[in-house]
Amino acid sequence: MRVKIFIDFWNLQLSWNEYHQNLGSSATVKIPWNKTLPQVLLSRVGSDAVYAGTHVYASVNPKSAADRKLNAFLQIMDTFPGYRVTVKQRRPAKPVRCTNEGCRQEIRTCPHCRNDLTRTVEKGVDTTIAIELFELAFDDVYDRAILISGDADFVPAIEYIQRRGKYIIHAGFKGQSYDIRKASWDHIYFDDAMADLLTASES
């Protein structure tokens, strides 16, 4: 049984951070991307699971120093065995404006602390994931796909793919992503797998 993993980077990273913050962790708990994450996920699919690779989809703001550092890490991740990483550039969001209809002046910085109010939005990541879920299913690349995303917009795609004999397994945290989890053939809770994720060696 061939199993391919599809990961919405920011969905996993932010949910992971929130989970550990809720447990009271003040230190950063890193996701064991390289070997452990795929191994632990596959171990919960079945003893006959054969790893068919991991696709990661991320977005970065090229004007952000922190995101440039992240992008460098994502390029390293792209060299991990079985990994393929797709990175999209975040686009400027609609500007913050005064709510007074007679004004509507664009506000780029906070008038009190001078903090930058310019925002960016993610474009194209979910579409790319959906397209590749379809393409690789129809090209018979996988039998089961593990999908890490919380976007309910994937539900129609999941249902369509499953009607054609391929099955989606959702991976996420408890209390999140109910619609996509319900539509999927099965699910994996990171909460239940956390001990294995944090104790296995990445070497």
C-alpha positions as CSV (number, residue, x, y, z in Angstrom):
1,M,0.0,0.0,0.0
2,R,1.7,3.2,-1.2
3,V,1.3,6.2,1.0
4,K,2.1,9.8,0.1
5,I,2.0,12.6,2.6
6,F,0.7,16.1,1.7
7,I,1.5,18.9,4.2
8,D,0.2,22.5,4.5
9,F,3.2,23.9,6.2
10,W,1.6,26.8,8.0
11,N,-1.4,24.7,9.1
12,L,0.9,22.2,10.8
13,Q,3.4,24.7,12.2
14,L,0.8,27.0,13.7
15,S,-1.3,24.1,15.1
16,W,1.8,22.5,16.5
17,N,2.9,25.7,18.2
18,E,-0.6,26.2,19.7
19,Y,-0.7,22.7,21.0
20,H,2.6,23.1,22.9
21,Q,1.8,26.6,24.1
22,N,-1.5,25.2,25.6
23,L,0.6,22.6,27.5
24,G,2.5,25.5,29.0
25,S,5.7,25.1,27.0
26,S,7.7,28.3,26.9
27,A,10.5,26.9,24.7
28,T,10.1,26.2,21.0
29,V,9.3,22.5,20.3
30,K,10.6,21.7,16.8
31,I,8.7,19.5,14.4
32,P,10.9,16.5,13.6
33,W,10.6,17.0,9.8
34,N,13.3,14.9,8.3
35,K,12.7,11.2,9.1
36,T,10.6,11.0,12.2
37,L,7.4,12.7,11.0
38,P,6.9,10.4,7.9
39,Q,7.9,7.3,9.9
40,V,5.5,8.0,12.7
41,L,2.6,8.8,10.3
42,L,3.2,5.7,8.3
43,S,3.3,3.5,11.4
44,R,-0.3,4.6,12.1
45,V,-1.5,3.7,8.6
46,G,-0.6,0.0,8.7
47,S,2.2,-2.5,8.6
48,D,1.9,-2.8,4.8
49,A,2.4,1.0,4.3
50,V,5.1,1.8,1.7
51,Y,6.5,5.4,1.8
52,A,5.8,7.2,-1.5
53,G,7.2,10.6,-0.4
54,T,6.2,13.8,1.3
55,H,5.1,17.0,-0.4
56,V,5.2,20.2,1.7
57,Y,3.5,23.4,0.6
58,A,4.5,26.7,2.2
59,S,4.3,30.5,1.7
60,V,6.8,33.2,2.6
61,N,7.0,37.0,2.5
62,P,10.2,37.8,0.6
63,K,10.4,41.2,2.3
64,S,10.5,39.6,5.8
65,A,13.9,38.8,7.2
66,A,12.3,36.0,9.3
67,D,10.7,34.5,6.2
68,R,13.9,34.7,4.2
69,K,15.5,32.6,7.0
70,L,12.5,30.2,6.8
71,N,12.8,30.0,3.1
72,A,16.5,28.9,3.5
73,F,15.3,26.1,5.8
74,L,12.6,25.1,3.4
75,Q,15.2,24.7,0.6
76,I,17.2,22.4,3.0
77,M,13.9,20.5,3.7
78,D,13.6,20.0,-0.1
79,T,16.7,17.8,0.1
80,F,15.4,15.5,2.7
81,P,14.8,11.9,1.4
82,G,11.4,11.7,-0.3
83,Y,10.6,15.3,0.2
84,R,9.5,17.9,-2.3
85,V,8.8,21.4,-1.1
86,T,6.7,24.0,-3.0
87,V,7.1,27.6,-1.8
88,K,4.7,30.4,-2.8
89,Q,5.3,34.1,-2.3
90,R,2.8,35.8,-0.1
91,R,1.0,38.8,-1.6
92,P,0.1,42.2,-0.1
93,A,-3.3,42.1,1.6
94,K,-5.8,44.9,1.4
95,P,-4.5,47.9,3.3
96,V,-5.9,48.9,6.7
97,R,-8.1,52.0,6.3
98,C,-9.9,54.4,8.5
99,T,-13.5,53.2,9.0
100,N,-14.9,56.7,8.7
101,E,-16.6,56.7,5.3
102,G,-15.7,60.3,4.8
103,C,-12.0,59.5,5.2
104,R,-11.0,55.9,4.3
105,Q,-7.4,56.9,4.6
106,E,-4.9,54.1,4.3
107,I,-3.0,53.4,7.5
108,R,0.4,51.9,7.0
109,T,1.8,52.3,10.5
110,C,0.2,52.5,14.0
111,P,-0.1,56.2,15.0
112,H,0.8,55.3,18.6
113,C,3.7,52.8,18.4
114,R,4.7,53.2,14.7
115,N,4.3,49.4,14.3
116,D,4.1,48.4,10.6
117,L,0.4,47.4,9.8
118,T,1.2,46.1,6.3
119,R,-0.1,42.6,5.9
120,T,0.4,39.7,3.4
121,V,-1.9,36.8,2.5
122,E,-1.2,33.3,1.2
123,K,-2.2,32.7,-2.4
124,G,-2.2,29.5,-4.3
125,V,-1.1,27.0,-1.7
126,D,-4.5,25.2,-1.2
127,T,-5.1,25.2,-5.0
128,T,-1.7,23.5,-5.5
129,I,-2.3,20.9,-2.9
130,A,-5.7,20.1,-4.4
131,I,-4.3,19.8,-7.9
132,E,-1.5,17.5,-6.9
133,L,-3.9,15.3,-4.8
134,F,-5.9,14.8,-8.0
135,E,-3.0,14.4,-10.4
136,L,-1.1,11.9,-8.3
137,A,-4.3,10.0,-7.6
138,F,-5.2,9.7,-11.2
139,D,-1.6,8.9,-12.2
140,D,-1.8,6.0,-9.6
141,V,1.1,7.3,-7.6
142,Y,-0.5,6.5,-4.2
143,D,-3.2,4.2,-2.7
144,R,-3.5,6.3,0.5
145,A,-2.8,10.0,1.0
146,I,-2.1,11.5,4.4
147,L,-3.4,15.1,4.3
148,I,-2.3,17.7,6.9
149,S,-4.5,20.7,6.4
150,G,-7.5,22.2,8.2
151,D,-9.2,23.8,5.2
152,A,-12.7,22.5,4.8
153,D,-12.6,23.6,1.1
154,F,-10.7,20.3,0.5
155,V,-13.9,18.2,1.4
156,P,-15.3,18.0,-2.2
157,A,-11.8,17.0,-3.5
158,I,-11.5,14.3,-0.8
159,E,-14.9,12.9,-1.5
160,Y,-14.3,12.8,-5.3
161,I,-10.9,11.1,-5.0
162,Q,-12.3,8.5,-2.6
163,R,-15.2,7.6,-4.9
164,R,-12.5,6.6,-7.3
165,G,-10.8,4.1,-5.1
166,K,-8.1,6.2,-3.4
167,Y,-8.4,7.1,0.2
168,I,-7.5,10.2,2.2
169,I,-6.3,10.0,5.8
170,H,-6.5,13.3,7.7
171,A,-3.7,14.1,10.2
172,G,-4.3,16.9,12.7
173,F,-4.9,17.8,16.3
174,K,-8.0,17.0,18.3
175,G,-10.7,19.6,18.4
176,Q,-9.7,21.0,14.9
177,S,-10.7,20.4,11.3
178,Y,-13.9,18.5,12.0
179,D,-15.3,18.8,8.4
180,I,-12.2,17.6,6.7
181,R,-11.7,14.8,9.3
182,K,-15.3,13.6,8.8
183,A,-14.9,13.5,5.0
184,S,-11.7,11.5,5.2
185,W,-11.5,7.7,5.2
186,D,-9.6,7.7,8.5
187,H,-7.7,10.1,10.7
188,I,-4.5,10.4,12.8
189,Y,-4.3,12.6,15.9
190,F,-0.9,14.2,16.5
191,D,-1.9,14.4,20.2
192,D,-1.8,10.6,20.3
193,A,1.4,10.4,18.3
194,M,3.3,13.1,20.1
195,A,5.4,10.9,22.4
196,D,6.7,9.0,19.3
197,L,7.3,12.2,17.4
198,L,9.4,13.7,20.2
199,T,11.3,10.7,21.4
200,A,12.5,9.3,18.0
201,S,15.9,10.3,16.8
202,E,16.4,12.4,13.7
203,S,19.9,11.2,13.1
